[in-house]
Amino acid sequence: MKVENLVRKVYPNLTPYISQLPDLPVDELKQVLGTDKVYKLSFNENPLGPSRRAIEAMQKSLSQLNLYPCSSGKAVIQRIAEKEGVHPRSIILSNGADDMILLTAQTFLEPDDEVIIPKVTFVQYLAAAHLMGARPVISPMKEDLGIDLAGILERITPKTKLIFLCNPNNPTGTVIPSGELEAFLNAIPGHVLVVIDEAYHEYADGEEYVSSVEFVKQKKNVFVIRTFSKVYSLAAARIGYGIGQTEVVDAISRVRPPFNVNGVAQAGALASLDDSEHVAESKRVNNVGKQLLYDLFEELGMPYLRSFTNFVYVDTGKDSQVLFERLAKQGIIVRTLTGYGLPTSLRVSIGHQEEMEAFRLAFQQVLRA
């Protein structure tokens, strides 16, 4: 049997996710690298781990693993609605943000529809477009690696169906100024849905940033994606959600599989939403680590971008793959950005102070080498 005769025509455009060194769990990294000490600063994970309340709620839920959970996640949706000031019918849960990206593409994209995606952003938007046989339209970045909204507007055609924006953006950590984003959304034609990924929303402090949930409330063509993987530290539990107009949510609900979010994840998410102290401490640790990286890169004369996330982008001016390999030998795992056409740049996740100090010392050492 030749599988290529059976699969869909989009098959050549799809690449299976294969875990490489930066993506491996810490225990596997220790085995591969042959060391007991590994600092994983490549996956933007919260070093604090989940909220104590979340852990207790998830442990309690284990006694009900024989029962199907609420298919819609009603209790979690109700709590998010109260927190965000929207109607519960404007919210839908997913198996992490990746699942919501895929569900959105499955709901709205037909073959040959156009999807506008910034050049330097989260790769799953491109994968989702390819999966549906849609045509990705890649929009170049600004010179400072900001998202060029004017350039995106110029690329809208009658075939454009979706625009994906990551705000704050991964892997740069930058945000779209709120005034620019509002003017952009006002110029979007009615046949286009703007999907805004706010995975790092909770880390984004400052007047420049406004959550696009505010634009949902203003009835703009916006669908916002969030996750519990980052500040809430439930990455392994896989739970995310979307907020949009009820018509958009109802449409995605027709595609969403029942029980796509398990009961343990729902219990953890519900408890996490009520633990503001955990969120505050996560942000405090993040700010300390972020400042350490800022100071280090300034000391080394390396251009970096001010971050609204839990990672920092830096242009080392050197071959980032070489730096990555030398750091890995010392048990420090970071992310290279060669795949984005940025061969001298790294993305460094923020961890505990011990992890940041270990990175600082190792980074200085490999530079001297």
C-alpha positions, 0 to 999 in steps of 0.5 A: 500500500502506498500511503501517498495515494491515500492521504490528502493533497496537503500531506507534503506541506505537513511535518510531524512534530519531532522532539529535538534537544530544546524540546525534551523533558528535563529527565530526558535531557539529563540522559542525553547530555550525561549530566545531573544538572540541566537548566531548561530555558527553551520552552517558556515554562513557569519555573514555580510550577502550578499553584498549590491550590491547583495541585490540590484540586487536581489530586482531589479530582483523581478519584473521579477519573472513571467519570466523564467530565463536563463536556463544555467545562461549564464551571471554568467558563463561568469563572473566566466570564466573571473574570473577563466581564464577558458572557459565558457564551463568548468562551470555549475551552480547548486542549491547550492553545495549540488545539484552539488554533487548530479548531479555528482553522478547521472551522473557518478555512477552506482550500485556497482561502488565504491566511495572513501570518507575520514572518516571525511568530508562532509556527503553529499558525502556518501549520494550521493553514497548511493542514486545511489546504489554505494559502499562507500569506507571509507578511514581513516584519518591521525593521525592529522585528515589530509586527507590521500592521500596515503591511498586513492590511496591504495583503488583504484580498477577497480571499483572505479569511483569517489573520493570525497575530501573537500579542505579546509575540513569540519569539520576540516578546514584543507587543503591538501598541494598543492604539495601533491595534485598534486602528488596524482592527477598525480597518479590517473588512467584514469577511476577515477574522483576526485571531489574536493569540494572548498566551503570554497575556498575564505577563504583559504589563505596561500602557502599550499593551491592552488585551484584545478581549476589550475589542471583543466587547466592542463587537470587532472581528476578533477571536482571542486565544489564551492558555493555562500553560504559561503563568498558571503553569499547567502546560502538561495538563493541556487546557486553553480557551478562546473568547469571541463573538457568540457567533464565532464561538458557536461555529467553533463548537460545531467542530470541537470534539466532546470532552476535549479538555479532561476533568483533571485539567478543568479542576486545575484551571478553576483553582488557578483562576482563584490564586492571584498570589501565585500569579503575582509571585510568578510575575515577580520571579519573572521580572527579576530574571528578566532584569538579570538578562537585560543587564547581562546583554547590555554589559555584553553590548548585545541588542535585545528586545524589551519583553512582555513575556517570560522570555527575552530575545537577543541578537548575539551577533554570533552563530547561534547554533554554535552558542547553543551547542556549547551551552548545552554541553554545560547543561544550559538549553536555550532556543535558536531562531535560525528557522525564522531567518535569524541565525545569530539570535536566541530566545532565552526563557526566564527561570529561577535566580539560580537558573539565570545565574547559571545561564549568565556564567555559562554564556560568558564562558562560551563567548570567551571560548 
